């Protein structure tokens, strides 16, 4: 009798049209999926959904391919393995909240192109706003299953939340002349970016089954994820795949490597692995590609296809994907690697790097003594790598685009003690507030943190719904205008303020305006 009922249930599920829901089951293009209840009542999570075929063997360093279909019901109750990456302990003030559960428990695998979905929809056709989160990690680490990226919090606010994995390091961003020849597009190197595009194409084709609106998709990311969001906004291949964008602490407006430069680096990398051709490279185990290699950084490049020109030129010419945007940075985004330079050494370095602009640089980033020099070194990395990128996006889109831009400055120092708080409003510290996941982060939270989480996640959810963060009960967030330089302070107070660090950002405007 149990066997006959099971066969009847399978037959009923197979007869469902794409998108129809039965309890926690949905049918998508690849087959039937069964999700599991999340901790929040009424939210269902679908983990480890393949959006592309495993990029292994001959598919290593190729554009992502369509995933295989399956028969029967696929239970989506476990996260996939992470993409191959360096394993490291918690960094800075984070502990286990910023480490992948799948990575810790199941390790990594090249078979990693999966996504995860959280939804409160009861049936297909509800057309809830879709929020696709692209993780950070310097393009060499990270995954979509990190606890502070958990989609339950935004799903509870009416969104369909999606997190994705994408290929990392050399497996995700290796350029090589032989790869360029075989590509069919005279390009190579941006495989991780192509993965994100494939995930968005999957979302467009399937998200209605989960109650999402394929015509209302917000892409969002932090750090390297924000760089990818910026590249997607500059890529003609991503046109029509999203309608809003959020970039937290990141952008791609600095000069990027060209295809030729990246290919030269790829040849050196192959030589370091004693691989004479692509066949030998593809025969190497994934572990061989986890380290960066001899002085090579694997990042998105200007390949002439996925990213046709440098991002700044695309935006300056008004050829970006013009959608409403939230961009911003954190007061503690700056990072000093190793011991800071002494004042004299810092001044000498300034003259070597900036030439006749060195005096202007040292006015913006003073080094009158060792303490000031140490503070300036952190400020330089914050302002050049993160803050300047955000304001440049806001300024260029304000000049050439039609859509609104909303600029923010996050300065809340999460409560704690000792090592926990010495980093201030640190790089990535805003994520749990914006994604409504403070409960996933072990800190002695205060009422001010809960209030800020309520406001920030409401701003992010409102923006996903309508392209504007403003809403009832929230302090007014003005759209950015170059003429008045207003930003939204997100911290102990939530209010519109004059954009911080303006002299420092103005310096990098002058420096970047020189011929590249």
C-alpha positions in Angstrom: 0.0 0.0 0.0 2.8 2.4 0.9 4.6 1.5 -2.4 1.4 2.2 -4.4 0.9 5.6 -2.7 4.5 6.6 -3.4 4.0 5.8 -7.1 0.8 7.7 -7.1 2.5 10.7 -5.5 5.4 10.6 -8.0 2.9 10.5 -10.9 1.0 13.5 -9.5 4.2 15.5 -9.2 5.3 14.6 -12.7 2.0 15.8 -14.0 2.4 19.2 -12.4 3.1 22.1 -14.8 6.3 24.0 -14.3 5.9 26.3 -11.4 3.0 24.5 -9.7 3.6 24.0 -6.0 2.6 21.0 -3.8 3.7 21.5 -0.2 7.4 22.2 -0.5 7.7 20.9 -4.1 8.2 22.8 -7.3 8.9 21.8 -10.9 11.6 23.6 -12.8 13.1 23.1 -16.2 15.5 20.4 -14.9 13.0 18.4 -12.9 11.1 18.3 -9.6 12.5 19.8 -6.4 11.5 19.3 -2.8 12.6 22.0 -0.4 12.6 22.0 3.4 11.1 24.3 6.0 13.4 27.1 7.2 13.5 28.1 10.9 11.1 31.0 10.2 7.5 29.8 9.9 6.2 30.0 6.4 9.7 30.1 4.7 10.9 27.2 2.6 14.5 26.8 1.6 15.8 25.0 -1.5 19.5 24.2 -1.2 22.0 23.0 -3.7 20.1 23.5 -7.0 22.4 23.0 -10.0 22.2 26.0 -12.4 25.0 24.7 -14.7 26.7 21.5 -15.5 29.8 20.6 -13.5 32.7 22.5 -15.1 35.1 19.5 -15.0 37.3 17.8 -17.5 36.8 19.4 -20.9 34.4 21.9 -19.4 37.1 23.4 -17.2 37.7 26.9 -18.4 34.7 26.9 -20.6 31.5 28.9 -20.4 28.9 27.3 -18.1 26.7 24.7 -19.8 23.0 23.7 -19.2 22.6 21.4 -16.2 21.4 17.9 -16.7 17.8 17.0 -16.1 16.8 14.4 -13.5 13.9 12.1 -13.0 11.8 11.7 -9.9 12.0 14.2 -7.0 15.4 15.8 -6.1 15.5 16.7 -2.4 17.0 20.1 -2.0 18.0 19.9 1.7 21.8 20.2 1.6 24.2 22.9 0.4 26.5 21.9 -2.4 30.3 21.7 -2.0 32.1 25.0 -2.3 34.2 25.9 -5.4 37.9 25.0 -4.8 39.6 27.6 -2.7 42.1 28.3 0.0 40.8 27.3 3.4 41.6 29.8 6.1 40.4 30.5 9.6 38.1 33.3 10.6 39.5 36.7 9.7 39.4 39.9 11.8 36.3 40.1 14.0 34.4 37.3 12.3 34.2 33.8 13.7 32.2 30.9 12.4 29.5 33.2 11.0 31.6 34.0 8.0 32.7 30.4 7.2 30.8 28.2 4.8 29.0 25.3 6.4 29.4 23.1 3.4 33.1 24.1 3.1 33.8 23.1 6.7 31.8 19.8 6.5 31.9 18.7 2.9 35.0 20.3 1.5 35.2 21.7 -2.0 34.7 20.4 -5.5 34.8 21.7 -9.0 31.2 20.4 -9.2 30.1 23.6 -7.4 27.8 25.6 -9.7 24.8 25.6 -7.5 22.4 28.1 -6.0 20.1 28.3 -3.0 16.6 29.8 -2.7 14.5 31.0 0.3 10.9 31.9 -0.3 7.7 32.5 1.6 5.5 32.2 -1.5 2.7 29.6 -1.2 2.4 29.1 -5.0 3.9 30.1 -8.3 2.6 33.4 -9.8 3.0 35.6 -6.7 5.6 37.7 -8.4 7.7 38.5 -5.3 10.8 40.7 -5.8 13.9 38.5 -6.3 17.2 39.3 -4.6 20.3 37.6 -5.9 23.3 37.8 -3.5 26.9 37.4 -4.9 29.4 36.6 -2.2 32.8 38.3 -1.7 36.1 36.8 -0.9 38.7 38.5 -3.2 37.7 36.1 -6.1 39.6 33.4 -4.3 37.2 32.2 -1.5 33.6 32.3 -0.3 30.3 30.6 -1.1 26.6 31.1 -1.1 26.0 29.2 2.1 27.8 31.4 4.6 25.5 31.9 7.6 25.4 35.7 7.5 24.1 35.4 3.9 21.2 33.2 5.0 18.1 34.2 3.0 15.5 33.7 5.6 15.6 37.3 6.9 14.8 38.9 3.6 12.4 36.2 2.6 10.5 37.0 5.7 10.2 40.6 4.3 8.5 39.3 1.2 11.5 38.8 -1.1 12.7 35.6 -2.9 16.3 35.3 -1.8 18.9 33.6 -4.0 22.6 32.9 -3.2 25.1 31.5 -5.7 28.5 29.9 -6.0 30.8 30.9 -8.9 34.3 29.6 -9.9 37.2 31.2 -8.0 40.9 31.8 -8.4 42.6 30.3 -11.4 39.7 28.0 -12.1 37.4 31.0 -12.4 39.6 33.7 -13.9 42.6 32.1 -15.8 43.2 33.8 -19.2 45.5 32.0 -21.7 46.1 32.4 -25.4 45.0 28.8 -26.2 41.8 29.3 -24.2 41.1 32.4 -26.2 41.5 30.5 -29.5 39.1 27.8 -28.5 36.5 30.1 -27.0 34.7 31.1 -30.1 34.6 34.7 -28.8 38.3 35.5 -28.9 38.3 35.8 -25.1 39.2 34.0 -22.0 39.5 34.6 -18.2 36.1 35.7 -17.0 34.6 32.3 -16.2 33.4 33.3 -12.7 31.6 36.3 -14.2 30.1 34.0 -16.9 28.9 31.8 -14.0 27.1 34.7 -12.4 25.4 35.5 -15.8 24.4 31.8 -16.1 22.9 31.9 -12.6 20.9 35.0 -13.6 19.7 33.3 -16.8 18.6 30.3 -14.6 16.7 32.7 -12.3 14.9 34.3 -15.3 13.8 30.9 -16.6 12.9 29.3 -13.2 12.3 31.7 -10.4 8.5 32.0 -11.1 8.2 28.5 -9.8 9.3 29.8 -6.4 6.9 32.7 -6.4 9.5 35.2 -7.8 9.1 37.8 -10.4 11.7 37.2 -13.2 11.1 40.8 -14.3 12.1 42.3 -10.9 15.5 41.0 -10.0 18.0 42.8 -7.8 21.7 41.7 -7.9 23.7 42.5 -4.8 27.1 41.8 -3.5 29.8 42.9 -1.1 33.6 43.4 -1.8 34.5 41.0 -4.7 30.7 40.5 -5.0 30.3 44.2 -5.5 33.0 44.2 -8.1 31.1 41.5 -9.9 27.9 43.5 -9.7 29.7 46.4 -11.3 31.1 44.2 -14.0 27.6 42.8 -14.7 26.3 46.3 -15.0 29.0 46.9 -17.7 28.4 43.7 -19.6 26.2 43.5 -22.6 25.7 39.8 -21.8 23.8 40.6 -18.6 21.3 43.0 -20.2 17.8 42.2 -19.2 18.8 39.8 -16.5 18.4 42.3 -13.6 16.5 45.5 -12.9 18.3 46.9 -9.8 21.8 46.6 -8.3 23.4 47.0 -4.9 27.2 47.2 -4.5 28.5 47.2 -0.9 32.2 48.2 -0.6 33.4 47.6 -4.1 33.5 48.5 -7.8 35.6 48.0 -10.9 36.4 51.5 -11.9 40.2 51.3 -11.4 42.3 50.1 -14.4 41.8 46.4 -15.0 44.1 44.0 -16.8 43.6 43.6 -20.5 43.2 40.2 -22.2 46.8 40.4 -23.5 48.2 41.2 -20.1 46.1 38.4 -18.4 47.1 35.9 -21.1 50.8 36.6 -20.4 50.1 35.9 -16.7 48.3 32.7 -17.6 51.2 31.4 -19.6 53.5 32.0 -16.6 51.0 30.3 -14.3 50.9 27.3 -16.6 54.7 27.1 -16.7 54.8 27.2 -12.9 52.6 24.0 -13.0 54.9 22.5 -15.7 51.9 22.2 -18.1 52.9 22.6 -21.7 49.3 22.7 -23.1 45.6 22.9 -22.2 45.3 19.1 -22.1 47.9 19.0 -19.4 46.4 21.9 -17.5 43.0 20.2 -17.6 44.5 17.0 -16.4 45.8 18.6 -13.2 43.8 18.1 -10.0 41.8 21.1 -8.8 44.1 21.5 -5.8 46.8 22.6 -8.1 45.0 25.8 -8.9 44.1 27.0 -5.4 47.2 29.1 -4.9 47.5 32.2 -7.0 50.8 31.3 -8.6 53.9 33.4 -9.2 52.7 36.9 -8.4 49.4 36.5 -10.4 46.1 37.8 -9.2 43.1 36.2 -10.7 40.4 38.8 -11.1 37.9 39.9 -13.8 39.6 41.4 -16.8 38.7 43.5 -19.8 38.4 40.5 -22.2 36.6 42.3 -25.1 33.6 40.0 -24.8 32.1 39.7 -21.3 33.6 43.1 -20.4 34.2 44.8 -23.7 36.1 47.8 -22.4 37.3 49.1 -19.0 34.3 49.6 -16.8 34.9 53.3 -16.2 34.9 54.0 -20.0 31.7 52.1 -20.4 30.0 54.1 -17.7 31.5 57.4 -18.9 30.1 56.8 -22.3 26.6 55.9 -20.8 26.7 52.4 -22.1 26.2 50.6 -18.8 23.0 48.7 -17.9 21.1 51.7 -16.5 19.2 50.5 -13.4 18.6 52.0 -10.0 21.6 51.5 -7.7 22.6 51.5 -4.0 26.3 51.9 -3.5 28.4 52.7 -0.4 31.2 51.8 1.9 32.2 51.3 5.5 34.1 53.6 7.8 36.5 50.7 8.6 36.9 49.3 5.1 40.6 50.1 5.1 43.0 47.2 5.6 46.7 47.4 6.4 48.6 44.3 5.4 51.5 43.7 7.7 53.0 46.4 10.0 52.4 50.0 8.8 55.2 52.0 7.3 56.9 54.6 9.5 56.1 58.2 8.7 59.3 58.8 6.7 59.0 55.7 4.7 55.3 56.5 4.0 56.3 60.0 2.7 59.0 58.5 0.5 56.6 56.0 -0.9 54.1 58.7 -1.7 56.6 60.6 -3.8 57.5 57.4 -5.7 53.8 56.5 -6.4 52.3 59.9 -7.0 55.2 62.1 -8.3 54.2 65.7 -8.7 50.9 64.9 -6.9 52.7 63.7 -3.8 52.2 66.9 -1.8 48.5 66.9 -2.6 48.3 63.2 -1.6 50.1 64.0 1.8 47.6 66.8 2.5 44.8 64.4 2.1 46.6 61.5 3.9 49.0 63.2 6.3 52.1 61.5 7.8 53.5 64.0 10.2 54.3 61.2 12.7 54.2 57.4 12.8 50.7 57.4 14.3 49.3 59.6 11.6 51.0 57.6 8.9 49.5 54.4 10.2 46.0 55.9 10.1 46.6 57.3 6.6 47.6 53.9 5.3 44.3 52.4 6.4 42.4 55.4 5.0 44.2 55.1 1.6 43.0 51.5 1.2 39.5 52.4 2.3 39.2 55.5 0.1 40.9 54.2 -3.1 39.7 50.6 -3.2 36.2 51.1 -1.8 34.9 54.6 -1.2 36.2 56.1 -4.4 34.7 53.2 -6.4 31.3 53.8 -4.9 31.3 57.6 -5.4 32.6 57.2 -8.9 29.7 54.9 -9.8 27.3 57.4 -8.3 28.9 60.3 -10.1 29.1 58.7 -13.5 25.6 57.3 -13.4 24.3 60.6 -12.1 25.9 62.2 -15.2 25.0 59.8 -18.0 22.2 57.6 -16.7 18.5 58.1 -16.0 18.1 55.8 -13.0 18.6 57.0 -9.4 21.6 56.2 -7.3 21.5 56.0 -3.5 24.9 56.4 -1.7 25.5 55.3 1.9 28.2 55.4 4.6 28.1 52.6 7.2 29.8 53.4 10.5 28.1 51.2 13.2 30.7 49.5 15.4 29.2 46.2 16.4 29.2 45.6 20.2 31.8 43.2 21.7 35.0 43.3 23.5 38.8 43.1 22.9 39.7 41.8 19.5 36.1 41.9 18.4 35.8 45.7 18.4 39.3 46.9 17.5 38.4 46.8 13.8 35.6 49.4 14.1 33.0 49.5 11.4 34.9 46.9 9.5 34.9 45.6 5.9 31.8 43.4 5.6 30.4 44.4 8.9 27.2 45.9 7.3 26.1 42.6 5.7 24.2 41.1 8.6 22.3 44.4 9.1 21.3 44.7 5.5 20.4 41.0 5.0 18.5 40.9 8.3 20.8 38.1 9.7 22.0 39.5 13.0 20.7 36.3 14.6 23.3 34.4 12.7 26.1 36.4 14.2 27.2 35.8 17.8 27.6 39.3 19.4 26.0 40.9 22.5 23.5 42.8 20.4 22.1 46.1 21.8 18.7 47.7 21.0 20.6 50.1 18.6 21.7 47.1 16.5 18.2 45.7 16.2 16.9 49.1 15.2 19.6 49.5 12.6 19.0 46.0 11.2 15.3 46.8 10.9 16.0 50.0 9.0 18.7 48.7 6.7 16.9 45.5 5.8 13.8 47.6 5.2 15.7 49.9 2.9 17.2 47.0 1.0 13.8 45.2 0.7 12.0 48.5 -0.4 14.7 49.0 -3.0 14.3 45.4 -4.4 10.5 46.1 -4.7 10.5 49.4 -6.4 14.1 50.7 -7.1 13.9 53.2 -4.2 14.8 52.4 -0.5 12.4 54.9 1.0 9.3 53.8 2.7 6.9 54.5 5.6 8.6 55.0 9.0 12.1 55.3 7.6 14.3 58.4 7.6 14.3 60.0 4.1 17.2 58.8 1.9 17.8 61.3 -0.9 19.0 60.2 -4.3 22.6 61.1 -4.9 23.4 64.3 -6.8 26.9 65.4 -7.7 26.0 69.0 -7.0 25.2 68.5 -3.3 27.1 65.3 -2.4 24.5 63.7 0.0 24.9 60.3 1.4 22.9 58.2 3.9 24.7 57.5 7.2 23.8 54.1 8.5 25.0 53.7 12.0 24.1 54.9 15.5 22.1 57.5 13.7 20.4 57.1 10.4 20.4 60.4 8.5 21.4 62.1 5.3 24.9 63.7 5.6 27.5 65.4 3.5 29.5 62.6 1.7 32.4 61.7 4.0 36.1 61.9 3.1 35.5 64.3 0.2 39.1 65.7 0.0 40.5 62.2 -0.1 38.0 61.1 -2.8 38.7 64.3 -4.8 42.4 63.5 -4.8 41.8 60.1 -6.4 39.5 61.8 -9.0 42.5 63.9 -10.0 44.9 61.0 -9.9 42.7 58.7 -11.9 42.0 61.4 -14.5 45.6 61.1 -15.8 46.1 58.9 -18.9 45.8 55.3 -18.0 
